[in-house]
Amino acid sequence: MVEAHELGLLRLAPERVAHALWAGTHGLIGLHRANKLDHDVPFDQVVQDLGDVLAFGFVPRGAP
């Protein structure tokens, strides 16, 4: 992640990205364990969607 940041592939510092990923994942697991997620959407799909949203949110706009 450090190399990606140095190459301009991440908008945020690696520590900030790590905390955001950790918080998002922690929240998802908490919701899953509390049975608060939409049951019409498979859990694996929610995990994939969260990963996509979090990952692409750290990519600079206009990146290839």
C-alpha positions in Angstrom: 0.0 0.0 0.0 2.9 2.3 0.7 4.3 1.8 -2.9 0.8 2.5 -4.3 0.6 5.7 -2.4 4.1 6.8 -3.5 3.1 6.1 -7.1 0.0 8.3 -6.7 -2.4 5.3 -6.9 -4.0 6.1 -3.6 -5.4 9.5 -2.5 -5.0 8.9 1.2 -2.0 7.9 3.3 -1.7 4.1 3.8 -2.5 4.4 7.5 -5.8 6.2 6.7 -6.8 3.7 4.1 -6.1 0.8 6.5 -8.2 2.4 9.2 -11.1 3.0 6.8 -10.9 -0.6 5.5 -10.8 -1.9 9.1 -13.8 0.2 10.2 -15.8 -0.8 7.1 -15.1 -4.5 7.5 -15.7 -4.3 11.3 -19.1 -2.7 10.7 -20.1 -5.2 8.1 -19.2 -8.1 10.4 -21.1 -6.5 13.3 -24.2 -6.0 11.1 -23.9 -9.6 9.9 -23.6 -11.0 13.4 -26.5 -8.9 14.6 -28.6 -10.2 11.7 -29.3 -6.7 10.5 -28.4 -7.1 6.8 -30.9 -7.4 3.9 -31.5 -11.1 3.6 -32.4 -10.8 -0.1 -28.7 -10.0 -0.8 -26.2 -12.8 -0.2 -23.6 -12.0 2.4 -20.8 -12.8 -0.1 -22.2 -10.1 -2.5 -22.3 -7.5 0.3 -18.7 -8.3 1.1 -17.7 -7.9 -2.6 -19.7 -4.6 -2.8 -18.1 -3.2 0.3 -14.7 -4.1 -1.0 -15.4 -2.4 -4.4 -16.8 0.7 -2.8 -13.9 1.0 -0.3 -11.2 0.2 -2.8 -12.4 2.5 -5.6 -13.0 5.3 -3.1 -9.3 5.6 -2.5 -8.3 5.8 -6.2 -7.7 9.3 -7.6 -10.4 10.6 -9.9 -9.4 10.2 -13.5 -7.0 7.2 -12.8 -6.8 4.6 -15.6 
